């Protein structure tokens, strides 16, 4: 039952899109722009709701991901000594 209903909606949407494309490009462009605006508004609203509730699994905006937290900037300790020797010169 649900599959047949979806097919009817798909056919109606196809006929509507083809009619808009056939009539005038300005109408098609305006409809597409309006639909994109609505979709962007929904995405921004969803992001706002998630952040207002504390973020995804409690991870809200913070600078924690940009702080190294005790990690050296050098890959190996030997490289760190070379860098320190170059700084002394």
mmCIF file of the C-alpha atoms, coordinates in Angstrom:
data_MODEL
# 
_entry.id   MODEL 
# 
loop_
_atom_site.group_PDB 
_atom_site.id 
_atom_site.type_symbol 
_atom_site.label_atom_id 
_atom_site.label_alt_id 
_atom_site.label_comp_id 
_atom_site.label_asym_id 
_atom_site.label_entity_id 
_atom_site.label_seq_id 
_atom_site.pdbx_PDB_ins_code 
_atom_site.Cartn_x 
_atom_site.Cartn_y 
_atom_site.Cartn_z 
_atom_site.occupancy 
_atom_site.B_iso_or_equiv 
_atom_site.pdbx_formal_charge 
_atom_site.auth_seq_id 
_atom_site.auth_comp_id 
_atom_site.auth_asym_id 
_atom_site.auth_atom_id 
_atom_site.pdbx_PDB_model_num 
ATOM 1  C CA . UNK A 1 1  ? 0.000  0.000  0.000   1.00 0.00 ? 1  UNK A CA 1 
ATOM 2  C CA . UNK A 1 2  ? 2.742  2.470  0.923   1.00 0.00 ? 2  UNK A CA 1 
ATOM 3  C CA . UNK A 1 3  ? 4.776  1.680  -2.203  1.00 0.00 ? 3  UNK A CA 1 
ATOM 4  C CA . UNK A 1 4  ? 1.867  2.521  -4.489  1.00 0.00 ? 4  UNK A CA 1 
ATOM 5  C CA . UNK A 1 5  ? 1.263  5.771  -2.626  1.00 0.00 ? 5  UNK A CA 1 
ATOM 6  C CA . UNK A 1 6  ? 4.914  6.764  -3.040  1.00 0.00 ? 6  UNK A CA 1 
ATOM 7  C CA . UNK A 1 7  ? 4.725  6.049  -6.753  1.00 0.00 ? 7  UNK A CA 1 
ATOM 8  C CA . UNK A 1 8  ? 1.723  8.357  -7.081  1.00 0.00 ? 8  UNK A CA 1 
ATOM 9  C CA . UNK A 1 9  ? 3.598  11.143 -5.262  1.00 0.00 ? 9  UNK A CA 1 
ATOM 10 C CA . UNK A 1 10 ? 6.639  10.579 -7.470  1.00 0.00 ? 10 UNK A CA 1 
ATOM 11 C CA . UNK A 1 11 ? 4.559  10.817 -10.641 1.00 0.00 ? 11 UNK A CA 1 
ATOM 12 C CA . UNK A 1 12 ? 2.838  13.994 -9.403  1.00 0.00 ? 12 UNK A CA 1 
ATOM 13 C CA . UNK A 1 13 ? 6.207  15.538 -8.519  1.00 0.00 ? 13 UNK A CA 1 
ATOM 14 C CA . UNK A 1 14 ? 7.637  14.556 -11.913 1.00 0.00 ? 14 UNK A CA 1 
ATOM 15 C CA . UNK A 1 15 ? 4.710  16.116 -13.791 1.00 0.00 ? 15 UNK A CA 1 
ATOM 16 C CA . UNK A 1 16 ? 4.979  19.291 -11.671 1.00 0.00 ? 16 UNK A CA 1 
ATOM 17 C CA . UNK A 1 17 ? 8.722  19.595 -12.303 1.00 0.00 ? 17 UNK A CA 1 
ATOM 18 C CA . UNK A 1 18 ? 8.367  18.985 -16.030 1.00 0.00 ? 18 UNK A CA 1 
ATOM 19 C CA . UNK A 1 19 ? 5.538  21.564 -16.257 1.00 0.00 ? 19 UNK A CA 1 
ATOM 20 C CA . UNK A 1 20 ? 7.632  24.171 -14.440 1.00 0.00 ? 20 UNK A CA 1 
ATOM 21 C CA . UNK A 1 21 ? 10.627 23.437 -16.667 1.00 0.00 ? 21 UNK A CA 1 
ATOM 22 C CA . UNK A 1 22 ? 8.510  23.720 -19.796 1.00 0.00 ? 22 UNK A CA 1 
ATOM 23 C CA . UNK A 1 23 ? 6.755  26.977 -18.855 1.00 0.00 ? 23 UNK A CA 1 
ATOM 24 C CA . UNK A 1 24 ? 9.577  29.331 -17.996 1.00 0.00 ? 24 UNK A CA 1 
ATOM 25 C CA . UNK A 1 25 ? 13.070 29.111 -16.582 1.00 0.00 ? 25 UNK A CA 1 
ATOM 26 C CA . UNK A 1 26 ? 12.383 32.050 -14.240 1.00 0.00 ? 26 UNK A CA 1 
ATOM 27 C CA . UNK A 1 27 ? 9.587  30.147 -12.527 1.00 0.00 ? 27 UNK A CA 1 
ATOM 28 C CA . UNK A 1 28 ? 11.782 27.054 -12.210 1.00 0.00 ? 28 UNK A CA 1 
ATOM 29 C CA . UNK A 1 29 ? 14.695 29.058 -10.839 1.00 0.00 ? 29 UNK A CA 1 
ATOM 30 C CA . UNK A 1 30 ? 12.471 30.830 -8.324  1.00 0.00 ? 30 UNK A CA 1 
ATOM 31 C CA . UNK A 1 31 ? 10.947 27.577 -7.100  1.00 0.00 ? 31 UNK A CA 1 
ATOM 32 C CA . UNK A 1 32 ? 14.368 25.929 -6.773  1.00 0.00 ? 32 UNK A CA 1 
ATOM 33 C CA . UNK A 1 33 ? 15.762 28.958 -4.937  1.00 0.00 ? 33 UNK A CA 1 
ATOM 34 C CA . UNK A 1 34 ? 12.809 28.986 -2.532  1.00 0.00 ? 34 UNK A CA 1 
ATOM 35 C CA . UNK A 1 35 ? 13.138 25.259 -1.841  1.00 0.00 ? 35 UNK A CA 1 
ATOM 36 C CA . UNK A 1 36 ? 16.879 25.583 -1.232  1.00 0.00 ? 36 UNK A CA 1 
ATOM 37 C CA . UNK A 1 37 ? 16.246 28.482 1.136   1.00 0.00 ? 37 UNK A CA 1 
ATOM 38 C CA . UNK A 1 38 ? 13.758 26.398 3.098   1.00 0.00 ? 38 UNK A CA 1 
ATOM 39 C CA . UNK A 1 39 ? 16.152 23.443 3.261   1.00 0.00 ? 39 UNK A CA 1 
ATOM 40 C CA . UNK A 1 40 ? 19.002 25.670 4.479   1.00 0.00 ? 40 UNK A CA 1 
ATOM 41 C CA . UNK A 1 41 ? 16.724 27.168 7.108   1.00 0.00 ? 41 UNK A CA 1 
ATOM 42 C CA . UNK A 1 42 ? 15.800 23.673 8.333   1.00 0.00 ? 42 UNK A CA 1 
ATOM 43 C CA . UNK A 1 43 ? 19.458 22.630 8.556   1.00 0.00 ? 43 UNK A CA 1 
ATOM 44 C CA . UNK A 1 44 ? 20.450 25.801 10.447  1.00 0.00 ? 44 UNK A CA 1 
ATOM 45 C CA . UNK A 1 45 ? 17.489 25.335 12.797  1.00 0.00 ? 45 UNK A CA 1 
ATOM 46 C CA . UNK A 1 46 ? 18.463 21.703 13.474  1.00 0.00 ? 46 UNK A CA 1 
ATOM 47 C CA . UNK A 1 47 ? 22.070 22.751 14.175  1.00 0.00 ? 47 UNK A CA 1 
ATOM 48 C CA . UNK A 1 48 ? 20.867 25.474 16.523  1.00 0.00 ? 48 UNK A CA 1 
ATOM 49 C CA . UNK A 1 49 ? 18.670 23.041 18.438  1.00 0.00 ? 49 UNK A CA 1 
ATOM 50 C CA . UNK A 1 50 ? 21.515 20.530 18.802  1.00 0.00 ? 50 UNK A CA 1 
ATOM 51 C CA . UNK A 1 51 ? 23.927 23.209 20.036  1.00 0.00 ? 51 UNK A CA 1 
ATOM 52 C CA . UNK A 1 52 ? 21.323 24.690 22.392  1.00 0.00 ? 52 UNK A CA 1 
ATOM 53 C CA . UNK A 1 53 ? 20.900 21.268 24.018  1.00 0.00 ? 53 UNK A CA 1 
ATOM 54 C CA . UNK A 1 54 ? 24.643 20.953 24.649  1.00 0.00 ? 54 UNK A CA 1 
ATOM 55 C CA . UNK A 1 55 ? 25.896 19.645 21.331  1.00 0.00 ? 55 UNK A CA 1 
ATOM 56 C CA . UNK A 1 56 ? 26.245 16.126 20.006  1.00 0.00 ? 56 UNK A CA 1 
ATOM 57 C CA . UNK A 1 57 ? 26.709 13.834 23.039  1.00 0.00 ? 57 UNK A CA 1 
ATOM 58 C CA . UNK A 1 58 ? 27.464 16.897 25.163  1.00 0.00 ? 58 UNK A CA 1 
ATOM 59 C CA . UNK A 1 59 ? 30.210 18.235 22.895  1.00 0.00 ? 59 UNK A CA 1 
ATOM 60 C CA . UNK A 1 60 ? 29.270 21.875 22.433  1.00 0.00 ? 60 UNK A CA 1 
ATOM 61 C CA . UNK A 1 61 ? 31.476 24.633 21.033  1.00 0.00 ? 61 UNK A CA 1 
ATOM 62 C CA . UNK A 1 62 ? 34.855 24.727 22.739  1.00 0.00 ? 62 UNK A CA 1 
ATOM 63 C CA . UNK A 1 63 ? 38.490 25.249 21.901  1.00 0.00 ? 63 UNK A CA 1 
ATOM 64 C CA . UNK A 1 64 ? 39.491 21.862 23.376  1.00 0.00 ? 64 UNK A CA 1 
ATOM 65 C CA . UNK A 1 65 ? 40.074 20.322 19.965  1.00 0.00 ? 65 UNK A CA 1 
ATOM 66 C CA . UNK A 1 66 ? 42.602 23.044 19.123  1.00 0.00 ? 66 UNK A CA 1 
ATOM 67 C CA . UNK A 1 67 ? 44.687 22.630 22.308  1.00 0.00 ? 67 UNK A CA 1 
ATOM 68 C CA . UNK A 1 68 ? 47.395 19.953 22.050  1.00 0.00 ? 68 UNK A CA 1 
ATOM 69 C CA . UNK A 1 69 ? 47.049 18.932 25.723  1.00 0.00 ? 69 UNK A CA 1 
ATOM 70 C CA . UNK A 1 70 ? 50.676 18.030 26.483  1.00 0.00 ? 70 UNK A CA 1 
ATOM 71 C CA . UNK A 1 71 ? 51.485 16.652 23.052  1.00 0.00 ? 71 UNK A CA 1 
ATOM 72 C CA . UNK A 1 72 ? 54.818 17.755 21.656  1.00 0.00 ? 72 UNK A CA 1 
ATOM 73 C CA . UNK A 1 73 ? 54.884 19.521 18.324  1.00 0.00 ? 73 UNK A CA 1 
ATOM 74 C CA . UNK A 1 74 ? 57.724 17.239 17.208  1.00 0.00 ? 74 UNK A CA 1 
ATOM 75 C CA . UNK A 1 75 ? 57.105 13.704 15.986  1.00 0.00 ? 75 UNK A CA 1 
ATOM 76 C CA . UNK A 1 76 ? 60.153 12.198 17.712  1.00 0.00 ? 76 UNK A CA 1 
ATOM 77 C CA . UNK A 1 77 ? 62.146 13.325 20.787  1.00 0.00 ? 77 UNK A CA 1 
ATOM 78 C CA . UNK A 1 78 ? 65.359 13.363 18.711  1.00 0.00 ? 78 UNK A CA 1 
ATOM 79 C CA . UNK A 1 79 ? 63.800 15.909 16.354  1.00 0.00 ? 79 UNK A CA 1 
ATOM 80 C CA . UNK A 1 80 ? 62.916 18.052 19.328  1.00 0.00 ? 80 UNK A CA 1 
ATOM 81 C CA . UNK A 1 81 ? 66.561 18.201 20.356  1.00 0.00 ? 81 UNK A CA 1 
ATOM 82 C CA . UNK A 1 82 ? 67.581 19.211 16.831  1.00 0.00 ? 82 UNK A CA 1 
ATOM 83 C CA . UNK A 1 83 ? 64.989 21.992 16.851  1.00 0.00 ? 83 UNK A CA 1 
ATOM 84 C CA . UNK A 1 84 ? 66.200 23.213 20.239  1.00 0.00 ? 84 UNK A CA 1 
ATOM 85 C CA . UNK A 1 85 ? 69.834 23.188 19.011  1.00 0.00 ? 85 UNK A CA 1 
ATOM 86 C CA . UNK A 1 86 ? 68.837 25.257 15.971  1.00 0.00 ? 86 UNK A CA 1 
ATOM 87 C CA . UNK A 1 87 ? 67.090 27.779 18.200  1.00 0.00 ? 87 UNK A CA 1 
ATOM 88 C CA . UNK A 1 88 ? 70.227 28.287 20.303  1.00 0.00 ? 88 UNK A CA 1 
ATOM 89 C CA . UNK A 1 89 ? 72.315 29.361 17.308  1.00 0.00 ? 89 UNK A CA 1 
# 
